[in-house]
């Protein structure tokens, strides 16, 4: 419920911003090619569709990269992007003696390939498949007395270091400024080659960015 209220508030603010724009000031550039850069944050968590009863708390991470908007007529377009994207989660266990916390940060190269729907010069609705390549993973274990950090870099030798997902979102275009909101989810689990992986999960995340298009 809390997450839904936050996302709804963001979308209402973005839509309110578009209504405040003067149509005579901003030219309509929906039929032009735009190259841009953007940066922001992921609000990420995980889920297990096989219900192994593993629960986790969301984690903030950085996201940033470049995008290309290619029109297919005035109202449609194609949007490839290349992003450095941090995801992950928190988990906590309490026993009679102490509390244990676990934090995982995963760094990906995300490549969404989205279809653009442009009902107005200010609004762009996007959605499509996404390819993600896992670069590295950092795990931090904490208890009342110690902290342990484990970092691992990956080579391209496992199917699930190469993950397919889906993404949908909305952009608000204010001159050269682009405010973006996205929801994305992995379609494949993290234990790609069948090897043991605890916990087994899929990433899901909300994303907010601000960018500049040229």
C-alpha positions as CSV (number, residue, x, y, z in Angstrom):
1,X,0.0,0.0,0.0
2,X,2.8,2.4,0.9
3,X,4.6,1.7,-2.3
4,X,1.4,2.3,-4.3
5,X,0.8,5.6,-2.7
6,X,4.4,6.8,-3.4
7,X,4.2,5.7,-7.1
8,X,0.7,7.3,-7.5
9,X,2.0,10.5,-6.1
10,X,4.9,10.6,-8.4
11,X,2.7,10.0,-11.5
12,X,0.3,12.7,-10.4
13,X,3.1,15.2,-10.0
14,X,4.5,14.3,-13.5
15,X,1.0,14.6,-15.1
16,X,0.5,17.9,-13.2
17,X,3.7,19.2,-14.6
18,X,2.6,18.6,-18.2
19,X,-0.6,20.5,-17.7
20,X,1.4,23.5,-16.6
21,X,3.3,23.7,-19.9
22,X,2.4,26.3,-22.6
23,X,1.9,24.6,-26.0
24,X,3.1,27.8,-27.7
25,X,6.5,27.7,-26.0
26,X,7.6,24.1,-26.5
27,X,8.0,22.8,-30.1
28,X,6.6,19.4,-31.0
29,X,9.6,17.1,-31.6
30,X,7.9,13.7,-31.6
31,X,9.0,13.1,-35.2
32,X,12.7,13.8,-34.4
33,X,15.5,11.5,-33.3
34,X,16.7,12.2,-29.8
35,X,19.9,11.0,-28.1
36,X,20.0,11.5,-24.3
37,X,21.5,10.7,-21.0
38,X,19.8,10.1,-17.7
39,X,20.5,9.2,-14.0
40,X,18.4,8.3,-11.0
41,X,17.6,5.6,-8.5
42,X,16.2,2.1,-8.4
43,X,13.9,1.0,-5.6
44,X,14.6,-2.8,-5.9
45,X,13.5,-6.0,-4.2
46,X,13.1,-9.6,-5.1
47,X,10.5,-12.3,-5.2
48,X,10.3,-16.1,-5.4
49,X,7.4,-17.3,-7.5
50,X,7.9,-20.9,-6.2
51,X,7.1,-19.6,-2.7
52,X,10.1,-20.7,-0.7
53,X,9.0,-18.3,2.0
54,X,12.0,-16.1,1.7
55,X,11.1,-12.4,2.5
56,X,13.2,-9.4,1.9
57,X,13.1,-5.6,2.2
58,X,13.7,-3.2,-0.7
59,X,17.0,-1.5,-1.4
60,X,18.0,1.7,-3.2
61,X,20.6,1.7,-5.9
62,X,22.0,4.0,-8.6
63,X,21.0,3.9,-12.3
64,X,22.4,5.9,-15.1
65,X,23.1,5.7,-18.8
66,X,22.1,6.7,-22.3
67,X,19.0,6.4,-24.5
68,X,18.1,6.8,-28.1
69,X,14.6,7.8,-29.3
70,X,13.8,6.9,-32.9
71,X,10.4,7.9,-34.3
72,X,8.3,5.7,-36.4
73,X,5.8,8.4,-37.4
74,X,4.6,11.1,-35.1
75,X,2.9,8.9,-32.4
76,X,5.1,5.8,-32.3
77,X,8.8,5.2,-31.8
78,X,11.5,2.8,-30.7
79,X,13.6,3.4,-27.5
80,X,16.8,1.4,-26.9
81,X,18.7,2.3,-23.7
82,X,22.0,1.2,-22.1
83,X,22.1,1.6,-18.3
84,X,24.3,0.8,-15.4
85,X,21.8,-0.4,-12.8
86,X,22.1,-1.4,-9.2
87,X,19.6,-3.7,-7.6
88,X,19.4,-5.9,-4.5
89,X,17.7,-6.4,-1.2
90,X,17.9,-6.5,2.6
91,X,17.1,-9.4,4.9
92,X,17.1,-9.6,8.7
93,X,16.8,-12.6,11.1
94,X,16.4,-12.3,14.9
95,X,17.3,-15.1,17.3
96,X,17.2,-15.3,21.1
97,X,20.9,-14.2,21.2
98,X,21.3,-11.6,18.4
99,X,20.1,-10.0,15.2
100,X,21.6,-10.9,11.8
101,X,21.3,-8.7,8.8
102,X,22.1,-9.4,5.1
103,X,22.5,-6.9,2.3
104,X,23.0,-7.8,-1.4
105,X,23.9,-5.3,-4.1
106,X,23.9,-6.5,-7.7
107,X,25.3,-4.4,-10.5
108,X,24.0,-4.9,-14.0
109,X,24.2,-3.6,-17.5
110,X,20.5,-3.2,-18.5
111,X,19.5,-2.9,-22.2
112,X,15.8,-2.3,-22.5
113,X,14.4,-2.2,-26.1
114,X,11.0,-0.4,-25.8
115,X,8.2,0.7,-28.0
116,X,7.2,4.3,-27.5
117,X,3.6,5.6,-27.6
118,X,3.5,9.4,-27.8
119,X,-0.1,10.7,-27.3
120,X,1.2,14.3,-26.8
121,X,4.5,16.2,-27.0
122,X,4.8,16.0,-23.2
123,X,3.9,12.3,-22.5
124,X,5.7,9.2,-23.8
125,X,4.5,5.8,-22.7
126,X,7.1,3.0,-23.0
127,X,7.3,-0.7,-22.7
128,X,9.0,-3.8,-23.9
129,X,11.6,-6.5,-23.2
130,X,14.9,-5.9,-21.4
131,X,18.3,-7.8,-21.4
132,X,20.4,-7.6,-18.2
133,X,24.0,-8.7,-17.7
134,X,25.2,-9.2,-14.2
135,X,28.6,-7.5,-13.6
136,X,29.2,-8.1,-9.9
137,X,27.6,-8.9,-6.6
138,X,28.4,-7.6,-3.1
139,X,27.1,-9.4,0.0
140,X,27.4,-7.8,3.5
141,X,26.7,-9.9,6.6
142,X,26.3,-8.2,10.0
143,X,25.6,-9.3,13.5
144,X,26.1,-7.7,16.9
145,X,29.8,-8.3,16.9
146,X,31.1,-8.4,13.3
147,X,30.8,-7.4,9.7
148,X,31.7,-9.6,6.7
149,X,31.9,-8.4,3.1
150,X,32.0,-10.7,0.1
151,X,32.4,-9.4,-3.4
152,X,32.3,-11.4,-6.6
153,X,32.9,-10.4,-10.2
154,X,31.3,-12.6,-13.0
155,X,32.4,-13.8,-16.4
156,X,29.9,-14.5,-19.1
157,X,29.7,-18.2,-18.5
158,X,26.2,-18.7,-17.0
159,X,22.9,-18.3,-18.7
160,X,21.4,-16.3,-15.8
161,X,24.2,-13.8,-15.8
162,X,22.3,-13.0,-18.9
163,X,18.7,-12.4,-17.9
164,X,15.6,-11.4,-19.8
165,X,13.0,-9.2,-18.3
166,X,10.1,-6.8,-19.0
167,X,9.8,-3.0,-18.4
168,X,7.0,-0.5,-18.7
169,X,6.9,3.2,-17.8
170,X,6.1,6.8,-18.5
171,X,8.2,9.8,-19.5
172,X,7.3,13.5,-19.1
173,X,9.1,15.7,-21.6
174,X,9.7,19.3,-20.6
175,X,11.8,20.9,-23.4
176,X,15.1,19.0,-23.2
177,X,14.4,17.6,-19.7
178,X,12.9,14.1,-19.4
179,X,11.4,12.9,-16.1
180,X,11.0,9.1,-16.2
181,X,9.2,6.5,-14.0
182,X,9.6,2.7,-14.7
183,X,8.5,-0.6,-13.3
184,X,10.6,-3.7,-14.4
185,X,10.8,-7.3,-13.5
186,X,13.0,-10.3,-14.4
187,X,11.4,-13.1,-16.3
188,X,14.1,-15.6,-15.2
189,X,15.5,-16.6,-11.9
190,X,19.1,-16.0,-10.7
191,X,20.2,-19.7,-10.6
192,X,20.5,-20.1,-14.4
193,X,22.6,-23.2,-14.9
194,X,20.7,-25.3,-12.2
195,X,23.5,-24.9,-9.6
196,X,22.5,-24.3,-6.0
197,X,21.6,-20.7,-5.3
198,X,20.2,-19.6,-1.9
199,X,17.9,-17.8,-2.2
200,X,16.5,-18.4,-5.6
201,X,14.8,-15.2,-6.8
202,X,13.8,-12.7,-9.5
203,X,14.5,-9.0,-9.4
204,X,11.8,-6.5,-9.5
205,X,12.2,-2.7,-9.2
206,X,10.7,0.8,-9.5
207,X,12.9,3.3,-11.2
208,X,12.9,7.1,-11.2
209,X,15.2,9.2,-13.4
210,X,15.9,12.7,-14.7
211,X,17.5,13.1,-18.1
212,X,18.5,15.5,-20.9
213,X,17.8,14.8,-24.6
214,X,19.6,16.4,-27.5
